[in-house]
Amino acid sequence: MDRIEHKLRRGESRPREKESSGGLRLGVCLLIFAAAFCLKTFAPETAAELGGEVLRRIDGDLDYQAVFAAVGSFVSGENTLGETVAVIRTLGSGEAGEEAAPVPVSAPGSEPEPVPVPEARLAPGFEPSGAAEDALRTVTLLRYESPARPVLAVEEVPELPIAPEPDLPENVSTAGETPPFPVCRPAEAEIGSAFGWRVHPVTEDTRFHYGLDFAAPEGAPVYAFADGEVLVSGSSETAGNYLVLSHGEGWVSQYFHCSELYCEAGDRVTRGDVIAAVGQTGTATGPNLHFELMKDGAYVDPAPCLP
């Protein structure tokens, strides 16, 4: 055993030859063939154990001459099978009697160190360069168990106070009343601006919008909201051409920005009658019908009252 280890150390101190002569290879192959034939014939179990160990070592990056020397020592009777297998096993972890150096372990949460790997076995004629060469020469290994993902403490963010809306003007009713009589929509169009606080489209300041703006085209018909009487048929710089209708029981409707008015003060109208045409007179950014509804002198949101 000591003689074999001495031979191995002496053999490892010399640099390996990259190319063996043809005669040496032929002689080694004949030696292995003869040894394998004898073992296979007279001791098949021993041949299987020794052959498996040799193949595992040859498959790695190992000194083949040292392996063959160990096998030859067994064939010549210098060592037993157990001693020979033990010597071959030491070849995979450095010199006999030495333990393999521990692999450095990266602490969880730190960047793992690049670990050099043996020279890649490349196809004949293939010469890697640049990033390909770096990828073949170095690999980053994570040598620790990934810890369970920690539950991060979420910093509590205080709720920001929501700016309260301005109080409703005193002349706006909050009773939520609806007319006790049949009504209809004053225009066949979508509502473009609702009842409440808004940025005025012309002055660009915040103002309370006392009605609904129907986005109807120029000349579209305007309908009487309900049966009633025309109180005012007039014109102003802000409202343009407008009408005011009384429907009884304290309910009044108003129609602004009309292009034409089809009735006069004192006229009786029926729900759904065409009383005017949509326009953009007065302070308006385009054709629309501004419709307002009042109950006992206070403005009411018309939207809940419409069918």
Phi, psi and omega in degrees: 000314179297322180297320181294315180299323178297318178297319182295316180298318180294322179292326183284340180286341178268143177294141179290145176274134181287332182227127178266149177291157181296325181293319180296316179299317181297318180295318179296318180297318179297320179298312180296320181297315181296316181296317180296321181297316180295314180296318181297325184280315189257339181214074184300323181293317177297319179298320181296316182294311181294319181296319179296319180295318180296317181296321179296321179287319180297329181292338179268191179269093192221159176282104183298323181297324179293321178297314181297324178296320179295318179296319180297323179297324178290318182295323182281353178090006181290329181225159177279172178299315181299319179294319181296314179299320180298319180295317181297322181295326180292340182291339182276352184233023179103201182290154181301138178087351180257143176269147179296143180295136181295146178281128181297137182253129179279138178289144178303135179093350179258162179286126180293143179282140175296131181253120179297145177239159180301161179305134180290145177272104187263157176293148180304132177088352182271123181239100180289157179210160175063227183297326180296320180294318179298320181295327181281337185266331187226144177220142179264123182249132173266110189259025179221157177289133178291121181290161177301140183297122183289151176275113183283135178286123181271123180294128181289126179259121181297140179293131178283138179295135178275128181296122181293146176291151177300149178299151177294144175302154183295338182268018177251129180277139176245014183287338180072030181283153174232152183299142179273010183234164180295142181224171174216168178286139182284346179206146179270076183202164177283156178277121181268334179215132187268178179282131176133190181290142179198168172273122183297130184293341181258305183278341180061024171249165183280123179222158176275131180263115189273007181207202177241141174256119177266124183277070180261152180285163178304131177086355179296150183290145174250129186253148175293130184296324180199173176300143179175198183231142179283118177274317183223138170228104188207196182213146177214164182295327182269310185278345185069214176283127186217161176229147173233124182243140175256134183245005180086164179057029175086006182263132180224140176239148182228147187226115186247163173068025182288149175275329178216149176244132185254009180214163182243166178300137180096347180287144173268139180231157177246148179310127178093355177295145175279115186250346181195180177235143181294142178209199178220038178284158181078207180274094182215147179265356180177175181299129175191163174248118173268119185242128178238152180226134182231149175227117180055039175086358180249143181286143181235143174293116183289337188303312180294345183268348186271149177284000000 
